[in-house]
Each structure stands twice: as structure tokens, then as C-alpha cells.
Amino acid sequence: MTKSALIEKVAGRVEGLTWNQTEIVVETIFESMKEALARGEKIEIRGFGNFRLKQRKPRKARNPKTGESVDVPSKMVLHFKVGKALKEALNAQ
């Protein structure tokens, strides 16, 4: 599903909201989520799942083209843990 498809779906379900108003709402939600994650906060959406950042340790990797060893620095990665209701809905089919 693309962002425009999500906006279209929400605009169709919520009466009284135009497509442009719905786009602003969806953009605001995504921006709020980005800002919270950038601050290191956890995002919990009941019935859907949790988003949080994890620290990935530095490691040695290999360049597949040259075979040369490369140092990969530590970095933050996004981790998503599916919620119980979503997991059950996915496995019910």
C-alpha cells in the first residue's frame, strides 16, 4: 500500500474530510512518528505493533567485489515488533 492509497482509503471512510485535509492528517502522523523516533522514543500502536530503535554494534564486513575487509560503524536501526491482534489476523487466513 502506498501513502496515496492510504490517504484515499482514509478520505473515503471519514465523511467531511477532503483529500487534501486527509493528506495533511496522514503527513502529520508520519512526521510525528519520525520526530518521536529521532528523539529515541518508542512508538506503541495497540493492536498493530511497536516501533523502537536498537543500537547495532560495530562489525567487520567484507566488500564482495574486492574481498577487502571493511569496518562497519555502529548505528541505530528501526525495529518493529508486531502486535498480538495483527499477528492473529495475519495467521487466521
C-alpha positions in Angstrom: 0.0 0.0 0.0 1.3 3.4 -0.9 0.9 6.6 1.0 -1.6 8.0 -1.6 -3.6 4.7 -1.4 -3.7 5.1 2.4 -4.9 8.8 2.1 -7.5 7.7 -0.4 -8.8 5.0 1.9 -9.0 7.3 4.9 -10.7 10.1 2.9 -13.3 7.6 1.7 -14.1 6.3 5.2 -14.1 9.7 7.1 -17.0 11.8 5.9 -16.5 15.5 5.7 -12.7 15.3 5.1 -11.4 16.3 1.7 -8.5 14.5 0.1 -6.2 17.5 0.9 -7.3 17.5 4.5 -6.7 13.8 4.8 -3.3 14.2 3.3 -2.4 16.7 5.9 -3.6 14.4 8.7 -1.6 11.4 7.3 1.5 13.5 6.8 1.2 14.9 10.4 1.0 11.3 11.8 4.1 10.2 9.9 6.1 13.3 10.8 5.1 12.9 14.5 6.3 9.3 14.3 9.6 10.3 12.7 10.2 13.0 15.3 9.5 10.6 18.2 11.9 8.0 16.8 14.5 10.7 16.3 14.2 11.6 20.0 14.7 7.9 20.9 11.1 7.3 22.0 9.2 4.1 21.5 6.0 4.2 19.4 3.3 1.8 20.6 0.1 1.4 18.5 -2.2 -1.1 20.3 -3.3 -3.9 18.1 -0.7 -3.1 15.4 2.8 -3.2 16.9 5.7 -1.3 18.4 8.4 0.7 16.7 11.7 1.3 18.5 15.3 2.0 17.8 18.1 -0.5 18.5 21.8 0.1 18.6 23.6 -2.2 16.1 27.2 -2.9 17.2 30.2 -2.1 15.0 31.4 -5.1 13.0 33.8 -6.3 10.3 32.3 -6.9 6.9 33.7 -7.9 3.5 33.5 -6.0 0.3 32.1 -8.7 -2.1 33.7 -7.1 -5.2 37.2 -6.8 -3.8 37.2 -9.2 -0.9 38.6 -6.4 1.2 37.7 -6.2 4.9 35.7 -3.2 5.9 34.9 -1.7 9.3 31.2 -1.0 9.6 30.5 1.5 12.4 27.7 1.1 15.0 24.4 2.6 14.0 20.8 2.9 15.1 18.3 0.6 13.3 14.5 0.6 13.4 12.9 -2.5 15.0 9.2 -3.4 14.6 7.5 -5.9 16.8 4.1 -7.0 15.5 1.2 -6.7 18.0 -0.9 -9.6 19.1 -4.1 -8.6 17.3 -2.3 -8.1 14.0 -0.4 -11.3 14.4 -3.6 -13.2 15.0 -5.3 -11.5 12.0 -2.4 -12.5 9.7 -2.3 -16.1 10.9 -6.1 -16.6 10.7 -6.0 -16.8 6.9 
